[in-house]
Amino acid sequence: MNSRQMFLDQLRAGLRGLPRHVIDDIVSEYETHFDEGHAAGRSDGDIAAALGDPVRLARELRAETGLRRWEDERSLTNALGAVVGVFGLAAVDLLVVLPVLTTLAALDLAFFVTGITICLVGSLLLPLAVVHLGPDFGGDWLQGLLVSLGLASGGASLMALCVLFTVGMALLHKWRESGFTA
């Protein structure tokens, strides 16, 4: 089975439960995407990859269809259908994405706090190393000074890496939300 047929079958399966004419219209629209891609010289695999995950796409289309039905005819049934569709889409995202993001955020925060602690320890030991009142590093005051500077700069470097990671993740999210795919 080729990529086109697999994509369309998964999309159709994900849309099950919607009215038949709605499913046919949506699938026809995506068949057109494949036809236009072929005309441009692209392969089925490239087109399917550019369109994204058909299962997720079906969830989004179901939620969008529910909202459209509610906008067209404001009834309790259509409102409940729209709410269930949107919450269903959000719940799957929360169950899959939220634990991963929470873990990454917790690790980033833990490393950042560790960097702050190391930087503060190094900074507090620095004046003590100059007057040779700090812990004995087995050498003279210069060795104590270098160890203190190393701790302070190492902690600052760890904090900088955490900030770069956080900014990078935010930019990656913004890039993905703008519609660009890897």
C-alpha positions in Angstrom: 0.0 0.0 0.0 1.4 3.4 -0.9 1.8 6.4 1.3 -1.1 8.2 -0.3 -3.5 5.4 0.3 -2.3 4.8 3.9 -2.6 8.6 4.7 -6.1 8.7 3.3 -7.2 5.5 5.0 -5.9 6.8 8.4 -7.6 10.1 7.8 -10.9 8.4 6.9 -10.6 6.2 10.0 -10.0 9.2 12.2 -13.0 11.0 10.8 -15.4 8.1 11.5 -18.5 9.2 13.2 -18.9 12.4 11.2 -21.6 12.6 8.5 -20.6 10.7 5.3 -20.7 13.8 3.1 -18.4 15.7 5.4 -15.9 12.8 5.4 -16.0 12.5 1.6 -15.5 16.3 1.2 -12.5 16.3 3.6 -10.9 13.2 2.0 -11.5 14.6 -1.5 -9.7 17.8 -0.4 -6.7 15.8 0.7 -6.7 13.8 -2.5 -6.5 17.1 -4.3 -3.4 17.9 -2.3 -1.8 14.7 -3.5 -2.8 15.3 -7.1 -1.3 18.8 -7.0 1.8 17.5 -5.4 2.2 14.9 -8.2 1.8 17.6 -10.8 4.6 19.5 -9.1 6.8 16.4 -9.2 6.7 15.4 -5.6 6.4 11.8 -4.3 3.5 10.4 -2.2 5.8 10.1 0.8 6.9 13.7 0.6 3.4 14.9 0.3 2.2 12.8 3.2 5.1 14.0 5.3 4.3 17.6 4.5 0.6 17.2 5.4 1.5 15.8 8.8 0.1 13.0 11.0 -3.3 11.9 9.6 -4.5 10.8 13.0 -3.8 14.2 14.6 -5.1 15.9 11.5 -8.4 14.0 11.8 -8.7 15.0 15.5 -8.2 18.7 14.5 -10.7 18.4 11.6 -13.3 16.7 13.9 -12.9 19.6 16.4 -13.1 22.2 13.6 -16.2 20.5 12.1 -17.9 20.5 15.5 -17.3 24.2 15.9 -18.5 24.9 12.5 -21.7 22.9 13.1 -22.3 24.9 16.3 -21.7 28.2 14.5 -24.2 27.2 11.7 -26.9 26.0 14.1 -26.6 27.0 17.7 -28.1 24.1 19.6 -27.2 22.3 22.8 -26.3 19.1 20.9 -24.0 21.0 18.5 -22.5 23.0 21.4 -21.7 19.7 23.3 -20.3 18.2 20.2 -18.0 21.2 19.7 -16.9 21.2 23.4 -16.2 17.4 23.4 -14.2 17.8 20.1 -12.0 20.6 21.4 -11.5 19.0 24.8 -10.7 15.7 23.2 -8.0 17.3 21.1 -6.7 19.2 24.1 -6.8 16.1 26.4 -4.7 14.0 24.0 -2.2 16.9 23.7 -2.1 17.3 27.4 -1.6 13.6 28.1 1.2 13.2 25.5 2.9 16.6 25.5 2.5 17.9 29.0 4.5 15.2 30.8 7.4 15.6 28.4 7.4 19.4 28.7 7.0 19.2 32.5 10.0 16.9 32.7 12.1 19.1 30.5 11.1 22.3 32.4 11.9 20.6 35.8 15.3 19.5 34.6 16.1 22.9 33.1 15.1 24.6 36.4 17.1 22.1 38.5 20.2 22.7 36.4 19.6 26.5 36.6 19.3 26.4 40.4 22.4 24.2 40.6 24.3 26.8 38.4 23.1 29.6 40.7 24.3 27.6 43.8 27.7 26.8 42.3 28.2 30.4 41.1 27.3 31.8 44.6 29.6 29.3 46.3 32.5 30.3 44.0 31.7 34.0 44.5 31.5 33.7 48.3 34.8 31.8 48.4 36.6 34.4 46.2 37.2 37.1 48.8 38.1 34.4 51.4 40.6 32.9 49.0 42.3 36.3 48.5 42.9 36.8 52.2 43.6 33.1 52.6 40.7 32.5 55.2 38.7 30.1 53.1 39.0 26.3 53.0 42.5 25.0 52.4 42.9 23.8 48.8 46.3 22.3 49.5 48.1 25.3 48.0 48.6 29.0 48.3 46.1 31.8 48.0 46.4 31.8 44.1 45.2 28.2 43.9 42.2 29.1 46.2 41.5 32.2 44.0 41.6 30.1 40.8 39.3 27.4 42.3 36.8 30.1 43.4 36.9 31.7 40.0 36.4 28.3 38.4 33.4 27.6 40.5 31.8 31.0 39.8 32.4 30.8 36.1 31.3 27.2 35.9 28.0 28.0 37.7 27.5 31.0 35.4 28.1 28.8 32.4 25.6 26.3 33.5 23.0 29.0 34.0 23.8 30.4 30.6 23.3 27.0 29.0 19.9 26.7 30.8 18.8 30.0 29.5 20.0 29.1 25.9 18.0 25.8 26.2 14.9 27.6 27.3 15.1 30.3 24.6 15.8 27.6 22.0 12.8 25.6 23.0 10.6 28.7 22.9 11.9 29.5 19.4 11.4 25.9 18.3 7.8 26.1 19.5 7.3 29.4 17.7 8.8 28.0 14.5 6.6 24.9 14.6 3.5 26.9 15.3 4.2 29.1 12.3 3.7 26.1 10.0 7.2 25.2 9.2 8.1 21.5 9.4 11.5 19.9 9.9 
